[in-house]
Amino acid sequence: MSEKLYHTASAPFEAARRVTILPATHRSHNLHGHSFMARIRAELPPDWEPFPGAEAETLAEALKTVISALDYSLLNDRIEPPTDENLARWVWKNLDVPGLESVGIQSTRDQGADLNGRDHAHIWRRFRFEAAHRLPNVAQDHPCGRMHGHGFEVILHAHQNLRHSDMGVDFDHLQQVWNPFHDLLHHRCLNELPGLENPTSEMLSAWIWQRLRPKLPELSWVSVYETVSAGCHFDGHHYRIWKEQRFEAALRLARSPANDPRQVLHGHSYLLRLHLSAPLNTVMGWTVDYGDVKRLFHPLYAQLDHNHLNEVQGMADADLKSLLYWIRSGMTDRLAQLDRIDLYDIPGRGAMLCWGNAGPVLPG
């Protein structure tokens, strides 16, 4: 794909609902409530924002204005039936934002639905299991060669063309197809399971895919979080890994108006996510070692963390777009597999630069 720059924003709301299209015995048929999160992603045209650097905040304010109509309400009074998919459609219809690329509704921490403009739904649910493992083929001094463990998280993604239907795959169905895998993986040593003798994130995601896809034809990706800051996506053909970094920095938005508070020196706790696509190294069982990603990024990290971004050499400005292009420029020769960078200045608000084939199709 060609290079794309997206801005993202999210807004929470509290609401009650009944999903009456579900069977009367289904728990969501009853009146209940959620702490919802609405998320949007847009490829904004030039000059849409008041000034360069205000894109993400302006996008967030537009979303909050729309979502305020849903906050502390009975959703059935406005949307019937109020499935996550229909909520996303309602937000899309009422949000006056050019270049809108996706609208997502997250009804709990562990589940949600994202829609694009073609009425295709990306439905996902997160699961967790506790397990031990070691990587048998790493160098003798590599920490992952020692027996250790993780609280693994797995996200199952289902892609569907809704064709105007009210909902796609039921979240409870995803739970049902996952339950046998939880029993296999939870409180186990992964190395002892046939096919997982070398249980990297890549091998585990492929192992789950191969066994689950026949039971869930809608399955589009399997994501494995080995830690809270690193993991792998697999779609049956391609491996995509990510590694997160956090840094603390001061800045001012140099192109903001003189009376704007963002002209004044302030700061953020940034979340950065580096995404890489690469073929599998069949001996090591991984695409790129997470430790190598961190090591190769460290020279740039040292220039960002606990520093004044406007004073960083080569930085055009300290806005999200300038930061993303500065990071990409600095990593081009260091990490050729890099094809997407996500950067958030506050939780749920940020930007992403994509130039790989999969683009931003996966959740942040």
Buried (B, 14 or more C-beta within 10 A) or exposed (E): EEEBBBBBBBBEBEBBBBBBBBEEEEEBBEEEEBEBBBBBBBBBEEEBBEBBBBBBBBBBEBBBEBBEEBEEBBBBEEBBBBBBBBBBBBBBEEBEBEEBBBBBBBBBEBBBBBBBEEBBBBBBBBBEBEBBBBBEBBEEEEEBBEEEEBEBBBBBBBBBEBEEBBBBBBBEBBBEBBEEBBEBBEEBBBBEBEEBEBBBBBBBBBBBBEEBBEEBEBBBBBBBBBBEBBBBBBBEEBBBBBBBBEBEBBBBBBBBEEEBEBBEEEBBEBBBBBBBBBEBBEEBBBBBBBBEBBEBBEEBBEBBBEBBBBEBEEBEBBBBBBBBBBBBEBBEEBBEBBBBBBBBBBEBBBBBBBBBEBBBBBBB
